[in-house]
Each structure stands twice: as C-alpha cells, then as structure tokens.
C-alpha cells in the first residue's frame, strides 16, 4: 500500500530524517516508537505531504506521490490523519465537523453524510454528542470525534500522530479502545505513540526510530521482549545512563561521586543503593588504578526504570585480560566487596576492549 | 575525613567522621603511625560519625592493627553500624576485630 524509499527531510541544516525505507501493507497496523525528536511525527507528516520530503520516494498503491502531477488532495483523502491536538472546527457542531468534508470534497448529499456521520459517532460512542460543540467535550471525546471525522472520508489508511499525548490518563484509554477497535476491523494504520503497552497489543509491526532512521523494526514480540539493538533495548527498558572517562590515576574521586549522586538523585534511587553504587565505583577504580597511566577507562552506570536494574560497565583499552584477575593486587579486600555488592559479573574482550559488566544486587541489607 | 583524639587513661580515643576512603586513608594512616611512634599503644576507634568506608579505609585499619601488634598494643572499635558495618561484614572484618557498642565498653575491653 505505502512504500517509502530512502526518504529524507531537512529543516535548513537540521537533518530530521536521514534515510527511511519501509513499507506498510494493506490491513497492517504499524506503530512508530522512539525518543522525542527522532523524526517520528515528521515521517507521518511527510507521508501525508504536510511536509515536503527533501529526498527519496513515497509510493501509494504504486503511484509516486512526490510526482508534481500528483493530486495531493486526493492523496489526503486516501490517507487521513489524526493529530495530537484534535484540530476540530470549533465553530461547527460535532456532526457538522463530520459532514463538511464528505459533502464538499466527496460530493455526497447532506442526508447521506449525516447518516454516515451518526453511524461513525456510534462507532466511537459519541452519537449523543452529535449536536454539541467541541468546547463542550472532554479531550478524549474531542479526539474520538476527530477519529470519526477522519473515518468519514473513508480513508484507506489512517495516520495517527501521538493521538493520546494531549490527554489526561483517564481519557487515554477511551481513545485507545477506539483505535484498537479499528485495528480489529482491519483498518490500515500507522501510529506514532508513546503508549508502549498499546503499541505492543495493537501492532503487527513496530518501527523503532532513533537518529532519523528506522533503527530497528520487527514484530512487537521482538521489539518489546527481545530487542536486537542496544538503543532499542535502552529505550524499551527505559534505561538512563551516566558515563565518565578516566585516563589518569589522578582522577578526582569526589567530583565523580558528585556526578554519580546527581544521577542517582534523578532516578530517585534509595540512599542504600547510592551508597553501594559509590562503594562499587571506588573499589573498581582502585582495581583499575595501576593501569590508568597507560589505558583509558570508560565507566558507564545504567539504570533501567522498567527492570530496576543498576549496572556498571567498564570498558578499558590495553592488552586483553580481565582486570579483576590481575595478580598484582595487594589483597582481595576490594574484590570481596565487589563480589558482595554484585549479582553478576561478566567479562568479555569486545571490539578490542576489555569489557566488564556488573549487575548490582538489589536486596542488600 | 575529620580525625579527633582524646586521651582517656592510657588509651587514646580516635573519633573519625565522614569518609575513610582512597582519598582520606593515607592521612588516617599517617596520623595513627605518628601516635604509635609517639609511644601510644592502646586505642579505641569511634565510628559513630563515620558515614562511608571502602577497602582503602579497611587497609588503614589493618595497618593500625599490625603496627599495634608489633608493640603488643590493643585496639577496639566502637559504634560500627549502618553502611560501615555492612562493609565490615562483607569483608570479614567483623570477625577480625574487637568491636563494642559504645566507647565506654570499648575502653573497658582494652583495659
């Protein structure tokens, strides 16, 4: 149905979409997820030609919509869009919002348009609000009207641009249930959303966007249960991280501690966890200390909000070898503390670096 | 780290506060060595105000015990609790040193 090839979009020097290639087939529900500012909404707006792409091609049922001869209005009828902020006509009643476009653009009679509109309002549970005005409705109700208005144009595909992001939590469910219903009925949809549970349930396919590209795509089971790429994993597990580079034995331990404390503060980690984390960091730095004249150590602390997992990853340059197995350690006091504070320790020689990964115990007394 | 000392009979009460870590342990070692070299052989270390200890701090305590052993001296720790106690437990120090719940009890144990 929709085929996108090497799509790019720049706003002056800012590259928002780099190289997007994907396809949406008839009957598919594709959700687009990813951090804010990674081009998800821009991709939808390019599909609907609300933004003019800087490069690449978009084909709808084989027709190149970037061709100058293309009838943009006709394309938008086939591919209608629901926005974050509803965009209803405030001076028109609900039913008038639904009938104006079919009458003016599709040329159907007023009676037919009204009959169809009432049918659609029933579908979204708002038939009794037909004569109300948008400002008499809640945000959730307005968004359901916007969906019904979109359906009134009998589109072949609906693009949803964060349809629930302007809604209170109580209203999100009513809008999502309408979209779920459309999915069950086989409507082709592309949905930009931050509602991860919804994306997992409703999609046939999930596109994870980052850095202006489709960084990973796959069925929801893969993206949500077993993401293959690092950034997808970090996003899905809501991982926050702090990294510092140490390249001298004269590092400033207290400056580092202050930064780590600020990181812990942001993640609202308990005091005991902070203490253990700072202790583990100091013990690791003591182990690495003899090497720090010749090697560079990148220490990353990651916290997964979803799993409540706190990890430290130490990547160091230099010869292959596990720094924890260094025979020149004066005693094993530091190692003993490290082992007591951690649930697992994993060593790998990866990409020419020694990589040690520590998972902190979460249930220390 | 702040280190305060007080003499009680033939013993010195060393009160340490804040942190005993890789940065502060060398200073602690230096001060203790000076006191032992000055002929003091009986110590109580009060951990009441200590918030944090790492293996570097534990090494400083081990050094203190070693120096006192050579002089047939004694040391007892008081008020080892909370996070500091956890580090003692996980490194086996709880079994290695004499520890009491208060400075008075610690003084009595080395008398």
Interface residues (C-beta under 8 A of the other chain):
Chain A: X253 X254 X272 X275 X278 X279 X282 X283 X285 X286 X330 X331 X333 X334 X336 X337 X340 X341 X364 X365
Chain B: X21 X22 X23 X52 X54 X55 X56 X58 X59 X83 X86 X87 X90 X91 X92
